[in-house]
């Protein structure tokens, strides 16, 4: 009987320490912010998306093709409509350029232009090329973890570092606590008034990953306006050479 009891005790101890039962360690606030910043990136990636911009005066849609490699190389090119076809934005390291095919001109963007609208949308140049990173440019901490509106979420609140070249006075990130997929990012101005909200929806399989297929940006002062990016296709870890992200490729 003693031998049988010890055998059962040993089995219970083994199972309780089994990797199958082990709970995954929760991500740190930095890891959550990096996961959000790199949501549609990997070692390399290519994607096709539609951007629909709605304002009080007009509405239009752009078809986009985009590439990225690591955290410091990205290229966005407009495929349609014909009027904007070929317009492109390149980031390589700390340098960012726009290409305007109508005038066949390359323009290097100064840092002061990073907060400017990209192609009349509610996204900025920085939103697209991700020059700034929340985990690097802000101090941050988890300010909520638990149930909110029927979902288990984690909330990370970020305040800019004194020397950070950012325009936001506060950024509030909410993500699902289980998968750490983002639900929303709220951006506040220097007076800590809500300026705009980015939401993530329609979670689906993209490139073998579970990702939100739709990203929506809404300005707080014009809630009837919006810019919606709908990802149709994403491929990760593809073969991309460093020299792909060059002025030569930008102008093709």
N, C-alpha and C positions, 0 to 999 in steps of 0.2 A: 504493500500500500504506500509506504514511504517513497519507494522508487517511482511509482506511478504518479504520486503527487508532485515530485520533483520534475518529472518529465513534462507534466501539464504546466507547471510554473515556468519552466524554461521556454516552452512553446509560447506562452502568453507574453513573456519578456521579448522574445524574438519578433513576434507580430507587432507589439507596441512600438518597436523601433524600426519596423519595416519601412523602406522608402515609399511603398505604396500608400501607407497611412500617414506618412509625415506631412505636416502642413507646410506649405510654401511660406518662406519668410516674406513679410510685406515689404513692398518697395519703399525706399526712403523718399523724402520730398524731392531731392535732386533727381533721383531715378524717374520719378513720376513726370517731372518737368521735361527731362530729356526725352522720355518716351513720347510726350505730346509734341515736342519740337521736331522729333524725327519720325512722326507717325507714318508718313508716306515715303520715307527714305530707307535705305539699307546701305550696304557697301556700295551698291549702285542700283539705279532704278530707271524705268521708263514708263510713262503713263500717257493716257489719252483722257481728256476731260472736256466738259462743256462749262463755260462760265456765262451765266445769265445775269445781266445787270438791269435792275428796275429802278427808275427814278420817277419823280412826279411828272416829268415831261416826256420821257421816252423809255423804250425797252429794247435791248438787243442781246444777242447771244454770240459768243465767240467759241470756236473749236480750238483747243490747245493741245500741243504735244510738249511733253516735258521730260527732262533727264536730270539725274543727279548722281554724284559720286562723293561718298563720304559726307562731311558736314560743311565743306567749303567750296563745292563745285556744283553749279546748277545752270540749266538752260531752259528757257521757256520760249516757244514759238507759236504764233497764231497761224492756224491752218485755214480758217474761214471766219467771216465772209471775205470775199475777194478784196474789198476795200482795205482791210487791215492785214491781209495775208502776207506773211513774211516778217512782220514786226516781231522783234525778239528781244529778250533780256538775258544777259549772261552774268553770272557771278563766278569769279575765280579768285580764291583767297579773299583779300579785302577790296578787290576791284570789281566794279559793277558797270556794265555798259548796256545801253539800249541801241538797237539797230532800227532805223526808219527806212524801209525799202523804197518809198516814194521818192525820197531825195538821195537815196543811197548814202546815208550818213550814219556814222557811229558816234554816239554821245556817251562820254564817261560821266556817270552820276556822282556828284559830290555827296558827302554824308548828309548835308542838309536836305537832300531830295529823297532820303529813305522813307520819310513819313508821308511823301506825296502819293496821290492816288495812282494806281497802275491801270492805264487804259480806261480812265473814267469810272472805274469800279470803286467799291467800298473797301477793297483791299489795298494796302500800301505796297510800295516796292519791297519794303522789308518783310512784309507778310509772305511774299512769294519766295524771295531768295534766302530768307532766314539768316541775315547777317548778324542780328542780335539773337542771343539765346537767354532764356529766362534764368537758367541755373547759373549763368555767368554774370549777368547784368543786374540781378536782383538778389536781395536777401529774402528768405522764404521760410515758411513753417506751415505745418498742418494745422488748420484752424477748425476743422470739423471732420469727424469720421463717424458715420452711422447712417440711420435711415432718414431720407428726405424725399418727399413726394413719392413714396412707395418704392424707392430704390436705395440700395446700400451704396453710399458714395464716400469719397474722400475729397476734401477741399484743401487746396494749397493757396495761401495768400502771399503775394510777392510785392515787395517795395523796392524801388530802384536804389542801387548803390550810388553814393555821392558823385562818383566820377563816371558813371555809366552814361553813354550817349543814347538815351532813350527818351521818348516823349510822354510815357505813361506814368502817372503818380502812383498807381496801384494796378495789379493784375490779379484776378481771382480765377483759379482753375478748378473746375469740378470734374471728377472722373469716377467711373464705376469702381467700387472698391475691390471687386473680384478680378475683373480683367484689366483694370486701369485704362480702359478706353475713355477718352475725354467725352464729356457731355456738353460742356460749355466753357468759354473763356470770356470773362468780363473785363473790359479795359476802362480804367478811370483816368480822368485828366489830372493835372497838377493840383487842382482844388478838391480832388477825390470825388468828383461827380462822375457818374457813369456816362461814358462817351459812346460805347458800342458794345455789342454782344455777338460773339461767334458761337454757333451751335453746331453739333455733329449728330447726324442721324442716318437712318437706313443702313444699319450694320449688315455687312454681307461679306462673302468671300472675294477677295481681290488679291491676285498674285499668290494664292495659297495662304493668305492671312485673313483673319477676321478684322475688318476695318469699316469705319463709317464711310459710306459711298458719297454722302452729301455733306458739304460744309457751307453754312449760311452766315453771312455777316450783315447785321442790321445796325444802323446808326441810331443812337438813343433819341436824337432831336428830330429824326425823320423816320418814325417806325413803319411808315408805309413804303419805304424804300428798302432795297436789299440787293446783295450780290450772292448768287448761289453757284458753287462749284460742284459739279456732278462728275465723279470719276467713273468712267466706263471700263477702263482697263489699266492694270498695273502689273509690271513685271519687275521682279527683284533679283539682285545679284547677277546682272547681265554683264557681258564683257564690254567695258567702256574704257578706252585709253585716256590718260590725262590730257593729251593734246586735242581730244574731242572738244574740250571746253576752252575754245580759243576764239579769237576775233574772226579767224577764217571761217569756222563753223557758224558763228553768229550771223555772218553775212550770206550764207548759202540760201 
